[in-house]
Amino acid sequence: MIGTALFSYNGFGAAIYMAEDMRETGKPMARVVLASLAVVVLVELLAITALILGAPSLSALAQNVDPIGYLMTQLSSPLVARIISAGIFLSVFDAIIALVVQTSRFLFASGRDNMWPTPVSRMLIKLHPKTGTPWAAVLLFAVPSALLSFNSNLGALTSFTVVLILIAYLMMASASLISRRNTSIKHPYLMPLWPLPALVAIVGCCYTLWTILIVSPPRDFLIIGAVILVGLIMMRSSGAKILAPKVISHSPAKE
């Protein structure tokens, strides 16, 4: 249930990854992120409300592994349920495309900041001569991900991803508290009710991680801990050298 909730709302902050493709950042970017969150919450609440109000049996709905399919079958026909399920299945491809686009830009930025060994960093900052997109970073993320999909199962993948997202939220909220106290850093957007949102996120993530720790395999935490440790070592050894101080797109209007 935690995984479903996280996957439903997670992703609205991905607009940050596209900041370098936009002409304006700062407050306009903050408004884009918050507007994306508002749209996600509105769409999700409307769908969930309709699902609950229209369910013939709330107990059967809660126990069904496919609640939307159950509802469609009960209120219409198996054919309509299959059509709705097909639409949901196809929407996953769109989400995967967005994930590849945002993550490739994250890898591009890590290469530009020289966080990897020099040959790897130089490969990650390679741009397509026509589109200006980081094609090497896209391949580095997409190909291993596609291969790993053949060596996993839904339960293990969900458990690992949920823990990973919660730790990422926890680290971002903690980093925001540290960043806000640093007066030498420019903060073009100041969040209302600060620091309450960050504190709520930290408490919520810690509580949820504790409840998951009881039932999740220790392997997930060991793998994520190793990834974080390697990342910290890379950040410390990278320095401030920038290999390619320029935006990804040659023309933001193209994208």
Buried (B, 14 or more C-beta within 10 A) or exposed (E): EBBEEBBBEBBBBBBBBBBBBBEEBEEEBBEBBBEBBEEBEEEEEEEEEEBEEEBEEEEEBEEBEEBBBBBBBBEEEEEEBEEBBEEEEEEEEEEEEBBBBBBBBBBBBBBBBBBBEEEBBBBBBBBEEEBBBBBBBBBBBBEEEEEEEEEEEEEEEBBBBBBBBBBBBBBBBBEBEEEBEEEEEEEEEEBEEEBEEBEEBBEBBEEBBEEBEEEBEEEBBEBBEEEBEEEEEBEEEBEEEEEBEEBBBBEBEEE
